[in-house]
Structure formats: C-alpha cells, structure tokens
Amino acid sequence: MRDWTISAPGTEPMPARAVAAWLAPTREPATRTLLLTGLDQLGLAALAHFALMTGHRVVLPPRGTVHRLRDLHLPSGSGISLDSGRACRPMPVYGTEVRTGWDLALFSSGSTTGHPRAYGHTLGQLDTVTAWYETIYQATQDSIIVTALPVSYNFPFIAGVLLAARLGARLHLSRTFSEVLTDAVRLAHSADRVIVLANPVVLDQATWHEPLPAHITIDSGGAPLSTTAITHYRDHGIDVREGYGLTETASLTHFDTQASAASLGTVGTAMPGVIATITPHQGRPLIELATPALAVPLDLAEPLPSPALRTTDLGQIDHNDRLRLLGRADDHPIAGRWPRDTLDALGPLLGHRCAMIRHPSPNQATVHLLTPISPSSAHALADHTADYLGLPREHITITVQDRPLLHSAKLPRTAT
C-alpha cells in the first residue's frame, strides 16, 4: 500500500500510515463495518483510508457520535469516535438493515430535506473518480491538496484524502476557512501544484492577498459562484474553477477544465463515461446523470437509481456539452429566469459574498446570505432583484444565516 503525507496546523507533515497505526484500535473490531466519527480531522482522514485499504467497510456519518444518528439508516458495526488524538476502543453500533455491495458510505448534505442520506461506493468506483481528479487537477506526487472542509463529506474525502493517497501526495487540513488560501500560498513553494478544495462559503471567508502563485488552483464546488465573482478572481490571477457532482455520483461528474470566457458560468463538460441529459418535468429542466460511479442508497426504502439518476438540480447543456446549473427542483422560473440568472444579475452587488438564490414561487424570490450586510446594501439587493425579475419590492426577501451550516459546510435551503 503506497503511503502518503498528511499535515495540519501545529503538526509537521507525517506519513498517513503512521498516523493510522497510532489511532488504530488496540482491540480488533467485532465486525468488518467501521463507523468513524469525531472532530479529529487528521485522524479521521488517515484511519478511514487505512481501514478501507485493509478490507473494512467504512461509514463516515456527519459530525457527531454514531450513537446520536439513529435516524440516518446506519448499518450495524463498530463505532470509533476520534476526538482525543489517541486510539479509541470500538463500540458496537446497532443500526438497521441496509443495502450491501459497497466499501465506503458517505452522506449527502441534506440541504433540501434536512436529513442527510447515506450512499455507498465500491473501491473500483472510487478509483475511477480519483483518476478523473488526477487528470483534471494535473496533480502528481509532488502536489499538495489543501482544504478546510470536513473530511467526512464526499468532496474533501474523495478529492482530498483518496486523491492524496492515490498519488502519494500531501493533504493539508487548514484550521479555519479564513486560513485556507494563506496556507495554500505558504505551501506553494514546496509543491509543483497546489489544489484548494473549497466552496462559496469557504471563499466568502478566506483571507487572501493577490496575486496567488500561478500553480494554485481552486476547485469551488457545492454551489455556483456568480460570473462576476469568478471573473474578478481570474482577473487577479486566481485560478478558480467550478465543478459538479453529488454524493450519489462520488462527488464528480463535470469540471470546467477550460476556464475560458466561453465556459464561464458553467461547470464544464462531463467526465469520461458520464452522460448528462436534461429531462423536462413539470416545466422544469431536471438533470439526469448516468455514471460509472453511481452509488447505491443504503436505505432500502429509497429506489435504486438505475440506469440513470434523476437529480433535483435544474440545468441546461450548451452546444459544446457544457453544463450550466440553473437552480433546484423546487424553484420556479420568474419572467423566464432561474435562480442562477438572478445570481449573475446580482453579482456586481454581491462581490465575493456567498448567497443562495431561491425562487420558491412564481412571484417570490429570496436572497439568503452567509453573513450580515448593512441595511442600505440589503435594500439595494432587494430593489435590484425586484427590477430584474419584474416583481413588487415586497415580494423579495433578504435573509441571513442564523444557524449552523450543514455538515458539508453549505447553506441549508430549509433555513430560507
């Protein structure tokens, strides 16, 4: 098994295998299924990969102990909580009957329903997706992957932990969102390429001083950035790309490898073997995905998505097969415009601010912000949204996040 390197603030780069050996239970788990939780991100990353490579089935529930997650359709197994930086005794977890045929189970963000759902992938599927990441990032053994996202979520675990392990590269776990870009700059001198795994929430809070070294690439997933924000980043020498993927598709189906004016505002083209189609449903252009990395839902009550997954995302595909995300299935068109159109229209006012745009009805729009803004800025956003959509001013709502983020570090749609 090839070794790789892991680091975090206050720790020197360490071989991941040595970290895993230090944290591994002194008593053999009673079952092949391990449920790993806790706040020790470095330990979770190293031990989860080691367990996968030594033949265990690994489940990475959202943050918290497995004993508090009985409603998430967890399988029975041995639970290990990593909070203290030292080995923990595995404790039995009595779950429910779930589907089999997987090696790694990850949970969706729960942004729409409020209830994260578990999906399982095989090692073969994960190998396929990490090969895609290796290609689109142009990453090597001498690259460093930097993220402040929780490693239990699909994007940082697959594009971070599993890719670093595939390459024999280094994964650095930043302490906070604000430090992720300063960490990337600090580490850039010792890498042929630095890949930052982020999303709009992270970039809203990240501290950076332009220009960034040219060999730093930021993959912003999870939600769209406005074209204004992306253009500003790129005009200042910051290579920001957008991609697309779901927990059900092992985090990746599309990526903007071109980063050109023509691809701006899209998530690029599909990965090899992935087929994306637009299927009209109740007047909405739903995205359907066929991929070799399609997961199985662990919940027996959830139907198998075969041969393709009908997502709850709306999109359009241009004549060059690039996918543009428009909104979600519970959004409505207003004057022929979707939430993505509204986001781009508000881009000059939002700047780098993270905002979730919703069209919850044909005559209502919501702009949900991560952080508070001044009353005058809120009025300007509401007025511009009303003018753009042709709605009365009182039909526009400006809200601010007032509760914890989802375990995926996203804004919850249910909060709006």
N, C-alpha and C positions, 0 to 999 in steps of 0.2 A: 504494500500500500504506500503510495507516494505521500511524503509529508509536505506540509505547507506551514505558513507562518501566520501568527495572529498577534495583534497588539491592541492596546487601549491606553487612554491617558494614565500616566503613572506607572506603566509597565513597559519593559523592554520587549521587543519582538521575540516571541517564543515559538518553538515548534508546537503545532496544534496537537500532535500525538502525545507529547509530554504533558500538556495541559489536561487532555482527556484522561491519561493514565492517573494523574493526581486526583481527578474528580471521580473516577470510576468507582462504583460501589464496591466495598470490600466483600460483600456477600453477593453471590450470583443471584440475579433477579429470578423470581419464580416463573416468569413467563417470557416468551420471546418479544412481547409487545412492551415498549417503554414509553411512558408519557412524561415528557420533560417540561418543566415549568420553572419559573423563578426570575429574579431580577439580574442575575449574573450573566450578562450578555456574552461575555467572552467564554465563560464556562459552558453555556448552552450551545454556542456555536461549535466548540471543539468536541464536546461529548456527543452531541447529536450526530455529527458526521462520523465519529469513531464508531458509534453504535450501529449506524447504517452499514458501515464497511465490515463490521464483524457479524453481520447476519441478523440483527434485530429489526423488527418493525418499529418505527419511531413516529410518535404523535407529538406535535408541537401545538398545544392549545394556546389560546390567548393568555396574556399575562395573568398570573394568579395561580393558586394551587389547584390541582386537578380535583380536589375534594369539593370545590365550590362550583364546579362546572358540570353538574349532573344533567343539565338540560341541553347539552351540546352533542348528544349521541356519541359519547366516547366509548371506545371498546374497553373491555376489561384488560388489565395488565398491571405492570409495576410502575408506580409513580415515583419520580425523583424530582425534588424541588431544590434548585440551585440558587441559594441566596447568600450563603455564608462564605463562598470561596473555597470550600473543602468538600470532600466526599460526603454524600448523604446516603442513608440507608433506604433502599427501595421499599415502598409501602404498597400494599395491594390496593388496587382501584377496581371497584365493581361497577362496570359500565353496562352497556346494553348490547344486544346483538347488532352487528354491523356487517356490511359487505366486506368480502375478502378480496384478495388479488392485488394488493398494494404493498409498498415498502415504506412510504413516507406519507403521513397525513397532515395536511395544513388546513387552516381555517380561513374562510372568506372574511372580509371586513365587517359584514353585517350592516353596511351603510344604509341600505334600503329598508330591511326588515327589522333591524336592531338585534338580530340573532345570528351570530356567526355560524356558518355551516362547514362541516368537515368534508374534505375531498382527498382521495388517495391516489398516489402516483407510484409507478414502478421505477426501479433503478434504471431500466432501459430508457424510459421516457425522460427521466432527469438527465441522463447522459446526452440525449438528443438536444434538449433545451440548452444545457450548458455549452454544447458545441456551437449552437447558434450564438450564444452570448460571446464566446471566444472570438467568433468571426466578426460580429458587428462592432465589438469594442476594440478589435485588433490587439487583444491582450496577450501577454506572454508570461513566462515565469518571472520576469523582471518587473512586472506591473504591480501596482498597489491599488486595491479596491478600498474605498473609504465610504462609510455610511454612519448615520446616527439613527437609522430606522431600526425598530426591534427585530432581532434575527428570527423570531418565531413566525414572522409574516412571510408570505411566499416570495415576494420580490427580493428582499435582502438575503433570505436564506438561499435561494437558488442562484441569483446573480452575484451574491456575495460569498457565502460560505462554500457552496458547491463549486462555484467557478474558481475560487482561490484554490480549493483542494484539487480540482482538475488540472490546473496549471502548475501547481506547486508554488503559487504566488503568495502574496501577503494580503491579509484582510485587516484593516484598521477600523476599530469601532470608536467613533467620536463620542465624547461625553454628552454633548448637547447639540441641538440643531444649529445654534449660533456658531459653533466651532467647526462645523464640517468642512467649510471651504478654507478656513485658515489652516486646518490640519492638512488638507489636500495640498495647499501651497507649501507648507513646511516639509512635506514628504516628497514633493515633486523632484527634488534634486537627486533622489536615490532611486528613481523609477524611470523606465522607458515610457510609461504611460500611467496616468492616474485616472481611475474611473470613480466618479462620485455617484452613488445611488441616492436619489433624492425624490422629492415630490413638491408640489406648490406650497404645502405647509412648511416644509424644511427651508425652501428658498425664501419664503417670506421672512424667516427669522435668521437666516445665515448672514454672518458678517464677512464681507469681502472687500478687498482693496484691488482695484483694477490696475493694470491688466493681470489676469491669471496666466501662468505659463501655458504655452500653446498645446502642450501634451496632456492637459487636463480636460476630460470630457465629463459632462454632467448628464446623466440619464434621469429625466424627470418623468416619473410615471404616476399613476393613481388618479390624476385629474388633469384637464387641459390647462395650460397657461395661455394667456391672451397672446395674439400675434405681436402686439406692441411690446409685451414683456420679453418675448423671445428675441425680437429684433433688437431691442436695447441691449440685451446680454451679448448677442453676437456682434453688434456694432462696437462693443467694448472688449472684444477679444475673448469672450467667454463662450465656449462651445457647449451650448445646451441643445440636447436632442429630446424628442418625445417618442415614447413607445406605447404599446398597448398589450395588455394581457390580463387574464383573470386567474383567480385561484384554480378554477376548473381547467385552465389551459397551462398550468405550471408557470404562470407569470408572463408569458411572452407569446404573441402571435405576429406582431408588427413592430417595425422600428424605422425611424427616419435616418437611414444611412446617408442620404444625400445632403441634408442640412442646407438646402438651396432656397432661393426665393420661391421657386415653384412648389416646393414641398412644405413651405411654411404653413403652419396651422393644421398639418396632418400628422398622423403617427406613422407615415411611411407605408411601405409595401409589406406583404406577408412573407413570413419565413418559409423556407423550402418545405413543401408538403402541406402547407396550411392553405385552406380555401375559405375565403370570406365572401359571403353573399348578403345582399340586402333583401329582406322579405317584408313586404307591406303587411301590417297587422293593425286593424282598427285605425287606419290612416297614419300609422307611424312606421318609419323605415327601420325595422329591427335588424340588428347584425346577427347573422348565423355563422358559426365557425366550425369547420372540420379540421382537426389537427391530430398528428400522431401522438401528441402529448395530452390527449383528453382524459381527464380524471374520472374516477368512479365516485359517486357520492356515498359516504359511509351510511347515511340514513337510509334504511330500507324503504321508507315511505316516499323518498324522492326518486322519480323515474330516472332510468339510465339515459343519458343524452346521446343516443345513437341514431343515425350515423353522425349527426352534427348537433352542436349546442346552440339552442336559441337563447341568446343573451337578453338582458334587459337594457342594453345600450342601443342608442339610435345612431345611424351613420349614413354616409354616402361615400361612394368609391368613384374617383375621377378616372379619366381616360388613360392615365398611367398606372392604374391599380393602386393608387394611394388612398388610404382610408382617413376620412375626416369624421371625428366624433361630434355628434350634434346635441346629445342630451340623453335622458333616460326614459324608460317606457312610460313613466307616469307624468312626463312633461307633455305640454300641448304646444302646437305651433301658434304663434301670435303674429298676425299680419304676414304669414308665410315665413316667419323667422323662428329659429330654435334657440335654446339657451346658449349654445356655442356662438351663434351670431351676436347675441346680446353681450356675451363676454368680450368678444372682439371689439364691439362698439364702445364698451366701457373701458377698454384697455388704456387709452390715454389718461383717464381719470384714476384708474386703479394703480397704474405703475406696476411695481413688483408685488403688490398686495395679493394675498390669496383670497379668492372669492368663489363661492359656489352660486351659480345662477340657476334658478328654477322657474319653470312656467307651470305652476300647479293647476291652472285652469286656463281657458282661452282668453280670459280677461284679467289675469292676475300674474304678477311677476315678483320674485323675491331675490334680493341680493344678500347673501349670507357671508359675512366677513369673519376672518380669524381673529382680528384684533380691532379694538375701538378706533373710530375716527372722529374728527371734530363735527359738530352739528352742521357747519357750513358745507363740509365735504359730503356728509350724508345727504343733505338737501340737493347738492349738485348731482350726485349719483342717481337719486330718485327722479329728478327732473329730466336728466338725460335719458334714463331708461324709459320714462313715460313718453318722451318725444320720439324716441327710436321705435317704440312698439305701437305708438298711436293710442295710448291708454290714458285715462284720467290719472292725475298725480296720486290720488288716494288709493289707486289700485296697485301701487308699488310699495313693497315693504323692504326696509333695510334692517337686517338683524345681525347680531354679533355673537360669536361662540361664547357660551357661558357655562359650559360643562366640559368634562374631559374629552379628549379626542378618542376616536376608535383605536383599537389595539394596533391597527395598521397605520396610525398617525395620519388619519384622514378626518375631514369634517363629516359628521353624520348627517344624512339627509333627513332623518327623523327629527332632528333638532330644529329644523326650519319650519 
